[in-house]
Amino acid sequence: MINMEKGTPTGLEDMNCKPIRMGDIVEMFGTRYEVVYGWGAFGLQREDGDMLDWERIKEKVKYPDFCHNDHFVSLWELAWNFDCEDNVLDVVKRLSDSQTEQLEQCCADVIERMPNALDMLGKE
């Protein structure tokens, strides 16, 4: 069993050449997705938990060739079907960075546990 954690790199980048990591929130064709690991691959599942809108996805592809899972599409299927080059998914835009969120949560936890932490560092 492979243990994938938030922040694990997928090896792909979004349309702005920002690395896509597990746990990131991305947008594709106006719908928000979370980057997850399942069925042996990194992929997208809708953030709201609804089923994928395959008609909306397929209408953007000339010759669609997908597995049609109800709740998951692999990033490699997207790269293949949309002829993405250089490991850049031109149809995906990263909205949040899971690593930044983890760092912010870690800092918030430290400050909560040590209310005087900033004073100890000489900052207010």
VEXSEZA-370995 format. One record per atom (N, C-alpha, C): z, y, x; residue number from 1. Coordinates in pm, whole numbers, plus 50000, padded with zeros to 5 digits. Example, Ala and Ser with C-alpha at 12.3 -4.5 7.8 and 13.67 -1.06 7.14 Angstrom:
REM residues 2
+-------+-------+-------+-----+
|    zz |    yy |    xx |   i |
+-------+-------+-------+-----+
| 50780 | 49431 | 51319 |   1 |
| 50780 | 49550 | 51230 |   1 |
| 50780 | 49670 | 51320 |   1 |
| 50708 | 49775 | 51285 |   2 |
| 50714 | 49894 | 51367 |   2 |
| 50787 | 50003 | 51290 |   2 |
+-------+-------+-------+-----+
***
This chain:
REM residues 124
+-------+-------+-------+-----+
|    zz |    yy |    xx |   i |
+-------+-------+-------+-----+
| 50000 | 49881 | 50084 |   1 |
| 50000 | 50000 | 50000 |   1 |
| 50000 | 50125 | 50089 |   1 |
| 49911 | 50215 | 50063 |   2 |
| 49901 | 50338 | 50139 |   2 |
| 49991 | 50441 | 50073 |   2 |
| 50077 | 50506 | 50152 |   3 |
| 50168 | 50607 | 50100 |   3 |
| 50105 | 50745 | 50120 |   3 |
| 50057 | 50804 | 50014 |   4 |
| 49996 | 50936 | 50020 |   4 |
| 50096 | 51037 | 49966 |   4 |
| 50117 | 51144 | 50040 |   5 |
| 50209 | 51248 | 49999 |   5 |
| 50133 | 51377 | 49977 |   5 |
| 50196 | 51468 | 49902 |   6 |
| 50136 | 51600 | 49886 |   6 |
| 50109 | 51660 | 50023 |   6 |
| 49994 | 51722 | 50035 |   7 |
| 49957 | 51784 | 50162 |   7 |
| 49870 | 51695 | 50250 |   7 |
| 49853 | 51568 | 50212 |   8 |
| 49768 | 51478 | 50291 |   8 |
| 49624 | 51528 | 50284 |   8 |
| 49558 | 51551 | 50398 |   9 |
| 49420 | 51599 | 50396 |   9 |
| 49324 | 51495 | 50338 |   9 |
| 49226 | 51543 | 50262 |  10 |
| 49125 | 51453 | 50204 |  10 |
| 49004 | 51439 | 50296 |  10 |
| 48990 | 51528 | 50392 |  11 |
| 48872 | 51528 | 50478 |  11 |
| 48759 | 51613 | 50423 |  11 |
| 48782 | 51675 | 50307 |  12 |
| 48680 | 51759 | 50244 |  12 |
| 48731 | 51902 | 50229 |  12 |
| 48636 | 51993 | 50209 |  13 |
| 48669 | 52135 | 50190 |  13 |
| 48611 | 52183 | 50058 |  13 |
| 48667 | 52293 | 50005 |  14 |
| 48615 | 52350 | 49881 |  14 |
| 48498 | 52443 | 49910 |  14 |
| 48448 | 52509 | 49807 |  15 |
| 48330 | 52596 | 49820 |  15 |
| 48353 | 52713 | 49917 |  15 |
| 48480 | 52745 | 49945 |  16 |
| 48512 | 52852 | 50038 |  16 |
| 48552 | 52798 | 50176 |  16 |
| 48520 | 52670 | 50199 |  17 |
| 48550 | 52601 | 50325 |  17 |
| 48700 | 52594 | 50355 |  17 |
| 48781 | 52590 | 50250 |  18 |
| 48926 | 52570 | 50266 |  18 |
| 48953 | 52421 | 50250 |  18 |
| 49037 | 52364 | 50337 |  19 |
| 49065 | 52220 | 50327 |  19 |
| 49129 | 52183 | 50193 |  19 |
| 49083 | 52072 | 50138 |  20 |
| 49139 | 52020 | 50014 |  20 |
| 49240 | 51912 | 50051 |  20 |
| 49361 | 51924 | 49996 |  21 |
| 49469 | 51829 | 50025 |  21 |
| 49522 | 51770 | 49896 |  21 |
| 49583 | 51654 | 49910 |  22 |
| 49644 | 51591 | 49793 |  22 |
| 49751 | 51684 | 49736 |  22 |
| 49750 | 51697 | 49605 |  23 |
| 49845 | 51784 | 49536 |  23 |
| 49791 | 51923 | 49508 |  23 |
| 49680 | 51960 | 49572 |  24 |
| 49620 | 52091 | 49546 |  24 |
| 49572 | 52098 | 49401 |  24 |
| 49570 | 52218 | 49347 |  25 |
| 49509 | 52244 | 49217 |  25 |
| 49374 | 52308 | 49244 |  25 |
| 49270 | 52251 | 49184 |  26 |
| 49134 | 52301 | 49205 |  26 |
| 49069 | 52326 | 49069 |  26 |
| 48959 | 52399 | 49074 |  27 |
| 48882 | 52425 | 48952 |  27 |
| 48740 | 52376 | 48972 |  27 |
| 48686 | 52312 | 48867 |  28 |
| 48547 | 52269 | 48869 |  28 |
| 48490 | 52293 | 48730 |  28 |
| 48386 | 52374 | 48723 |  29 |
| 48319 | 52406 | 48596 |  29 |
| 48416 | 52458 | 48492 |  29 |
| 48512 | 52542 | 48535 |  30 |
| 48604 | 52606 | 48443 |  30 |
| 48725 | 52523 | 48402 |  30 |
| 48739 | 52403 | 48456 |  31 |
| 48852 | 52316 | 48423 |  31 |
| 48938 | 52297 | 48547 |  31 |
| 49070 | 52298 | 48527 |  32 |
| 49165 | 52281 | 48638 |  32 |
| 49199 | 52132 | 48656 |  32 |
| 49204 | 52092 | 48783 |  33 |
| 49234 | 51954 | 48819 |  33 |
| 49339 | 51951 | 48929 |  33 |
| 49409 | 51838 | 48938 |  34 |
| 49498 | 51814 | 49051 |  34 |
| 49430 | 51711 | 49141 |  34 |
| 49440 | 51732 | 49272 |  35 |
| 49387 | 51635 | 49368 |  35 |
| 49491 | 51523 | 49381 |  35 |
| 49447 | 51400 | 49353 |  36 |
| 49536 | 51284 | 49354 |  36 |
| 49474 | 51174 | 49440 |  36 |
| 49552 | 51069 | 49462 |  37 |
| 49500 | 50951 | 49529 |  37 |
| 49515 | 50834 | 49433 |  37 |
| 49405 | 50767 | 49404 |  38 |
| 49409 | 50653 | 49313 |  38 |
| 49284 | 50570 | 49327 |  38 |
| 49296 | 50443 | 49293 |  39 |
| 49182 | 50351 | 49299 |  39 |
| 49117 | 50352 | 49438 |  39 |
| 49200 | 50371 | 49541 |  40 |
| 49153 | 50364 | 49678 |  40 |
| 49078 | 50486 | 49728 |  40 |
| 49092 | 50598 | 49657 |  41 |
| 49017 | 50718 | 49698 |  41 |
| 49091 | 50844 | 49653 |  41 |
| 49061 | 50954 | 49722 |  42 |
| 49107 | 51084 | 49673 |  42 |
| 49016 | 51125 | 49559 |  42 |
| 49074 | 51190 | 49460 |  43 |
| 48993 | 51232 | 49348 |  43 |
| 49062 | 51339 | 49266 |  43 |
| 49003 | 51366 | 49151 |  44 |
| 49054 | 51470 | 49062 |  44 |
| 49096 | 51409 | 48930 |  44 |
| 49208 | 51459 | 48878 |  45 |
| 49246 | 51431 | 48740 |  45 |
| 49281 | 51564 | 48677 |  45 |
| 49252 | 51575 | 48549 |  46 |
| 49277 | 51702 | 48481 |  46 |
| 49423 | 51737 | 48487 |  46 |
| 49451 | 51863 | 48513 |  47 |
| 49589 | 51911 | 48522 |  47 |
| 49661 | 51896 | 48388 |  47 |
| 49588 | 51910 | 48277 |  48 |
| 49650 | 51899 | 48145 |  48 |
| 49661 | 51755 | 48096 |  48 |
| 49611 | 51658 | 48175 |  49 |
| 49622 | 51517 | 48140 |  49 |
| 49514 | 51467 | 48045 |  49 |
| 49428 | 51556 | 47995 |  50 |
| 49321 | 51514 | 47904 |  50 |
| 49216 | 51431 | 47979 |  50 |
| 49131 | 51366 | 47901 |  51 |
| 49022 | 51288 | 47959 |  51 |
| 48919 | 51382 | 48022 |  51 |
| 48848 | 51328 | 48121 |  52 |
| 48743 | 51406 | 48186 |  52 |
| 48631 | 51434 | 48087 |  52 |
| 48569 | 51549 | 48099 |  53 |
| 48456 | 51587 | 48014 |  53 |
| 48329 | 51547 | 48089 |  53 |
| 48292 | 51420 | 48075 |  54 |
| 48177 | 51369 | 48151 |  54 |
| 48047 | 51438 | 48112 |  54 |
| 48031 | 51477 | 47988 |  55 |
| 47908 | 51546 | 47947 |  55 |
| 47893 | 51677 | 48024 |  55 |
| 48002 | 51749 | 48037 |  56 |
| 47999 | 51877 | 48109 |  56 |
| 47967 | 51855 | 48257 |  56 |
| 48025 | 51751 | 48316 |  57 |
| 48000 | 51722 | 48457 |  57 |
| 47856 | 51675 | 48477 |  57 |
| 47810 | 51582 | 48393 |  58 |
| 47676 | 51525 | 48410 |  58 |
| 47564 | 51625 | 48386 |  58 |
| 47588 | 51725 | 48302 |  59 |
| 47483 | 51823 | 48273 |  59 |
| 47448 | 51907 | 48396 |  59 |
| 47537 | 51907 | 48495 |  60 |
| 47514 | 51985 | 48617 |  60 |
| 47440 | 51906 | 48725 |  60 |
| 47416 | 51775 | 48701 |  61 |
| 47356 | 51686 | 48800 |  61 |
| 47221 | 51637 | 48749 |  61 |
| 47122 | 51633 | 48838 |  62 |
| 46989 | 51589 | 48798 |  62 |
| 46987 | 51440 | 48764 |  62 |
| 47043 | 51356 | 48852 |  63 |
| 47047 | 51211 | 48830 |  63 |
| 47190 | 51162 | 48849 |  63 |
| 47275 | 51176 | 48747 |  64 |
| 47416 | 51140 | 48763 |  64 |
| 47438 | 50990 | 48786 |  64 |
| 47527 | 50961 | 48878 |  65 |
| 47562 | 50822 | 48909 |  65 |
| 47712 | 50818 | 48936 |  65 |
| 47792 | 50808 | 48828 |  66 |
| 47937 | 50809 | 48837 |  66 |
| 47994 | 50679 | 48782 |  66 |
| 48119 | 50649 | 48816 |  67 |
| 48188 | 50530 | 48764 |  67 |
| 48241 | 50551 | 48622 |  67 |
| 48258 | 50674 | 48579 |  68 |
| 48303 | 50710 | 48444 |  68 |
| 48443 | 50662 | 48409 |  68 |
| 48538 | 50682 | 48498 |  69 |
| 48678 | 50658 | 48467 |  69 |
| 48722 | 50768 | 48370 |  69 |
| 48804 | 50735 | 48273 |  70 |
| 48845 | 50834 | 48172 |  70 |
| 48924 | 50951 | 48230 |  70 |
| 49004 | 50925 | 48333 |  71 |
| 49096 | 51028 | 48382 |  71 |
| 49083 | 51057 | 48531 |  71 |
| 48981 | 51007 | 48599 |  72 |
| 48972 | 51021 | 48744 |  72 |
| 48826 | 51022 | 48788 |  72 |
| 48794 | 51114 | 48879 |  73 |
| 48664 | 51111 | 48946 |  73 |
| 48691 | 51129 | 49094 |  73 |
| 48634 | 51042 | 49177 |  74 |
| 48662 | 51051 | 49320 |  74 |
| 48587 | 51168 | 49381 |  74 |
| 48648 | 51224 | 49484 |  75 |
| 48584 | 51336 | 49554 |  75 |
| 48452 | 51293 | 49617 |  75 |
| 48445 | 51167 | 49661 |  76 |
| 48320 | 51120 | 49723 |  76 |
| 48210 | 51104 | 49621 |  76 |
| 48244 | 51066 | 49496 |  77 |
| 48142 | 51062 | 49390 |  77 |
| 48086 | 51202 | 49366 |  77 |
| 48175 | 51301 | 49367 |  78 |
| 48130 | 51439 | 49348 |  78 |
| 48040 | 51482 | 49463 |  78 |
| 48083 | 51453 | 49586 |  79 |
| 48003 | 51491 | 49704 |  79 |
| 47866 | 51426 | 49698 |  79 |
| 47860 | 51299 | 49660 |  80 |
| 47733 | 51226 | 49653 |  80 |
| 47643 | 51284 | 49543 |  80 |
| 47696 | 51299 | 49423 |  81 |
| 47616 | 51343 | 49310 |  81 |
| 47570 | 51487 | 49319 |  81 |
| 47647 | 51571 | 49386 |  82 |
| 47609 | 51712 | 49397 |  82 |
| 47547 | 51745 | 49531 |  82 |
| 47507 | 51641 | 49607 |  83 |
| 47439 | 51659 | 49736 |  83 |
| 47512 | 51757 | 49828 |  83 |
| 47643 | 51743 | 49836 |  84 |
| 47723 | 51831 | 49920 |  84 |
| 47706 | 51790 | 50067 |  84 |
| 47696 | 51890 | 50152 |  85 |
| 47677 | 51864 | 50294 |  85 |
| 47796 | 51916 | 50373 |  85 |
| 47811 | 51864 | 50494 |  86 |
| 47915 | 51907 | 50588 |  86 |
| 48056 | 51895 | 50528 |  86 |
| 48076 | 51794 | 50442 |  87 |
| 48207 | 51769 | 50382 |  87 |
| 48260 | 51886 | 50299 |  87 |
| 48170 | 51968 | 50245 |  88 |
| 48207 | 52082 | 50161 |  88 |
| 48167 | 52052 | 50017 |  88 |
| 48265 | 52051 | 49927 |  89 |
| 48238 | 52031 | 49785 |  89 |
| 48206 | 52166 | 49723 |  89 |
| 48079 | 52196 | 49711 |  90 |
| 48035 | 52326 | 49661 |  90 |
| 48073 | 52352 | 49515 |  90 |
| 48109 | 52248 | 49442 |  91 |
| 48140 | 52261 | 49299 |  91 |
| 48290 | 52273 | 49272 |  91 |
| 48371 | 52271 | 49377 |  92 |
| 48517 | 52273 | 49363 |  92 |
| 48573 | 52396 | 49433 |  92 |
| 48665 | 52466 | 49364 |  93 |
| 48733 | 52580 | 49424 |  93 |
| 48883 | 52553 | 49422 |  93 |
| 48945 | 52558 | 49540 |  94 |
| 49089 | 52536 | 49549 |  94 |
| 49163 | 52658 | 49495 |  94 |
| 49257 | 52635 | 49402 |  95 |
| 49335 | 52743 | 49342 |  95 |
| 49474 | 52755 | 49403 |  95 |
| 49531 | 52641 | 49445 |  96 |
| 49662 | 52645 | 49508 |  96 |
| 49664 | 52547 | 49623 |  96 |
| 49748 | 52576 | 49719 |  97 |
| 49758 | 52497 | 49841 |  97 |
| 49890 | 52420 | 49838 |  97 |
| 49885 | 52289 | 49834 |  98 |
| 50006 | 52208 | 49823 |  98 |
| 50099 | 52227 | 49941 |  98 |
| 50045 | 52251 | 50061 |  99 |
| 50130 | 52270 | 50178 |  99 |
| 50209 | 52401 | 50168 |  99 |
| 50144 | 52507 | 50119 | 100 |
| 50213 | 52635 | 50102 | 100 |
| 50324 | 52620 | 49999 | 100 |
| 50296 | 52550 | 49889 | 101 |
| 50397 | 52529 | 49786 | 101 |
| 50516 | 52450 | 49841 | 101 |
| 50488 | 52348 | 49924 | 102 |
| 50596 | 52270 | 49983 | 102 |
| 50682 | 52358 | 50073 | 102 |
| 50620 | 52443 | 50153 | 103 |
| 50693 | 52531 | 50243 | 103 |
| 50778 | 52630 | 50163 | 103 |
| 50720 | 52687 | 50059 | 104 |
| 50796 | 52782 | 49975 | 104 |
| 50915 | 52713 | 49910 | 104 |
| 50897 | 52590 | 49862 | 105 |
| 51007 | 52516 | 49799 | 105 |
| 51115 | 52485 | 49902 | 105 |
| 51074 | 52447 | 50021 | 106 |
| 51170 | 52416 | 50128 | 106 |
| 51253 | 52541 | 50160 | 106 |
| 51188 | 52656 | 50173 | 107 |
| 51259 | 52781 | 50203 | 107 |
| 51355 | 52817 | 50089 | 107 |
| 51310 | 52798 | 49966 | 108 |
| 51396 | 52828 | 49850 | 108 |
| 51518 | 52736 | 49850 | 108 |
| 51498 | 52609 | 49886 | 109 |
| 51610 | 52514 | 49892 | 109 |
| 51711 | 52554 | 49998 | 109 |
| 51661 | 52597 | 50115 | 110 |
| 51751 | 52638 | 50223 | 110 |
| 51831 | 52760 | 50181 | 110 |
| 51765 | 52857 | 50120 | 111 |
| 51833 | 52980 | 50078 | 111 |
| 51936 | 52948 | 49970 | 111 |
| 51903 | 52855 | 49880 | 112 |
| 51998 | 52817 | 49774 | 112 |
| 52121 | 52749 | 49834 | 112 |
| 52100 | 52663 | 49932 | 113 |
| 52212 | 52591 | 49993 | 113 |
| 52293 | 52679 | 50087 | 113 |
| 52226 | 52777 | 50146 | 114 |
| 52293 | 52865 | 50242 | 114 |
| 52270 | 53009 | 50202 | 114 |
| 52345 | 53059 | 50103 | 115 |
| 52321 | 53195 | 50053 | 115 |
| 52329 | 53302 | 50163 | 115 |
| 52403 | 53274 | 50268 | 116 |
| 52416 | 53372 | 50375 | 116 |
| 52317 | 53349 | 50489 | 116 |
| 52216 | 53263 | 50466 | 117 |
| 52121 | 53228 | 50572 | 117 |
| 52050 | 53352 | 50625 | 117 |
| 52009 | 53442 | 50536 | 118 |
| 51938 | 53561 | 50582 | 118 |
| 52030 | 53652 | 50662 | 118 |
| 52157 | 53661 | 50621 | 119 |
| 52254 | 53742 | 50696 | 119 |
| 52274 | 53685 | 50836 | 119 |
| 52279 | 53552 | 50844 | 120 |
| 52298 | 53487 | 50975 | 120 |
| 52180 | 53514 | 51067 | 120 |
| 52062 | 53534 | 51008 | 121 |
| 51944 | 53563 | 51088 | 121 |
| 51932 | 53713 | 51117 | 121 |
| 52020 | 53792 | 51059 | 122 |
| 52017 | 53936 | 51081 | 122 |
| 51915 | 54007 | 50993 | 122 |
| 51879 | 53944 | 50881 | 123 |
| 51781 | 54004 | 50791 | 123 |
| 51840 | 54013 | 50653 | 123 |
| 51786 | 54103 | 50576 | 124 |
| 51831 | 54117 | 50437 | 124 |
| 51717 | 54093 | 50343 | 124 |
+-------+-------+-------+-----+
***
